[in-house]
Amino acid sequence: MEDAAEVMQKLGAANALNLDGGGSSAMYYNGSYKVGPGRNLPNAVVLQKR
C-alpha cells in the first residue's frame, strides 16, 4: 500500500482510492462494461475529465 501511495504522489495526485477488486467490482467505460460486476450494488465511483 505504501508503494501505491508513493506512486500516486509522484504522479501529482491529491487524493487516491484503493478498491478491493472483489466480486462487486466493475468497469464501465464509453457506454459499455469492460469488466462486468459479479453482483449488483447501489454504489459507484465516477471519474470525469475536467
Stockholm file with secondary structure:
# STOCKHOLM 1.0

chainA/1-50         MEDAAEVMQKLGAANALNLDGGGSSAMYYNGSYKVGPGRNLPNAVVLQKR
#=GR chainA/1-50 SS CHHHHHHHHHTTCSCCCCCCCCTTCCEEETTEEEECCSSCCSCCCCCCCC
#=GC SS_cons        CHHHHHHHHHTTCSCCCCCCCCTTCCEEETTEEEECCSSCCSCCCCCCCC
//
